[in-house]
Amino acid sequence: MTEALDISVTRVERSKLTGFNFDNLPFGKYFTDHMLEADYENGEWKSVEIKPYQPLLLEPSLAALHYGQSIFEGIKAYKDAEGNPFIFRPYDNFKRFNLSADRMNMPEVPEEIFIEGMRQLIEIDKNWIPAKKDYSLYIRPLMFATDTMLGVRPSEKYKFLILLSPAGAYFSAPLRIAVEEKYTRAAPGGVGFSKNAGNYGGSMKAATVAKEQGYDQVLWTDAFEHKWLQEVGMMNVFFIINNVAITPSLEEGTILAGVTRNSVITLLEEMGIKVEERKISIDELTEAYKNNQLQEVFGTGTAAVVSLVKELKYRDTVMQFDVASFKLAAAVKQRLADIREGKVEDTHNWLVRI
């Protein structure tokens, strides 16, 4: 564990919790009373403070607005069956955050600011963690460039923030997915593995076109042949073929190393399921479907945890699935819930107590 960090704290005079309705919470719309803020200048992090959630005063010449140096993470805090608050795997997000920072030529955030700052912030706002099944407190660390002059170069100043947002149960309906062959999310040597803002901005056009055609999202393919599968929307993807779980490899750097992805791989292996992290093509997938060997398709991510795919369209081939028969997707989602709720032992030390 990190040592206690001396953080300046200014509390709100009156909490927004008074009269707050936790029922039917839309994802990412409401924020807690406080946020963490820190600034990077002259090669060091300083002015670390927890303060009331409030607007930022920014100049229109802010470097992040012009040149895209902006990264973030998504983490969740829960309460177990006894009401004890904890964070799910924050150290994994901390490591990935700094991998993103390195790729975007930004400074690393020290562990005592990221982890201990997060812990102290949640300790102050822990009453915002909904004590309801499948509810959580969504945690959004982010960093962006704050130089205020134009010029394509790495910024010399940065701001780091942690925001907290209570989130309701994310009951995502089974998805209809179109295989994307025109737009590209990532290529080797690019920034696909980093959680930077541009990856999300660049994905929206393809998603909008898919929705216009009656689909919820796209299954991304590689930039060169448009046949090697990458992610589904903004989630990692799993295919169950002949009782083997296959998920695209991270080796080319085009896919985000999802914390939920890693958790699902671990749990599947513990269940005795063979897991293959490798390249998989759309041709292999359609062939498996035609031979009745493709049993399940699902995405994994922080928001929905596991999202089932009921239809997958590739050119003239429409693959349809009975999601009610998906056994492995349901099993790993339940196993994760049982770990969070303390129903089974956390043998991997994924839960970090507040």
C-alpha angles and dihedrals in degrees: 000000000000121000120257111278121219102234126174108239128200113178129206117257092226126018121234086221090086104106093354112155113221093186118108095000113189112224115265099354103108128049133200128250097269143037135190120239132183134168132216117212135149091009099305142085116243145153093052107181144158110220141160113293105263145148121282123236106227134172119235089237091063107145095225091060092055106033105026104238095156130124136171146174137219120220134159136220122200142179118236125222090280093050096254113149122228142160121238113235098324093163090063090053090046091056093046092048091058092045087057090047091053093049092049091047093246129136121267118252111232119244093241090060098040100040104024092038089052091048093051092045092052091044088059094045099032092122086069091067103101112236091215133109113271091004121120148166109256113217120206117189112182140171130194139174116265106184109130103214134081122250134106103256137101112288119247093211131053140177125218121199137176117203127186125210127179110231130201128219108301104219100175113190115233109281134240108213133193121204108240117226103160109045122054127214100189145353133198110282091025132101101269094120093053125082097232127151094243093064089062096042090050093052098057100081094056091047092050092051090049091051091050086058093050099264129121100218145338135261104227121226131196122284098241110042100010090223107092111088123234123163136343107235104311094331136090113249135223130196122196108209119173090342091306119118112223124187127173115267122252093216098102093053094237097112132066113245094234119207089213088048090055091046092051092049090051094049094045090053090049088054089057095255117142111236123200121193102195147113113294126184131212087240091060089048096050091046091052090050093050089051092050090244099115102091106166141010121189141156127225129208145133098269104050097013092209124019119189122221115217098175135026121186123199114173105299094347116095114189115199127190137195098231091189087071094053103118104168097046090051092045097053092044090052092045091054090049091050091053092049093048093048094244091126130029118272095231093169097054091238094146116080111195119226 
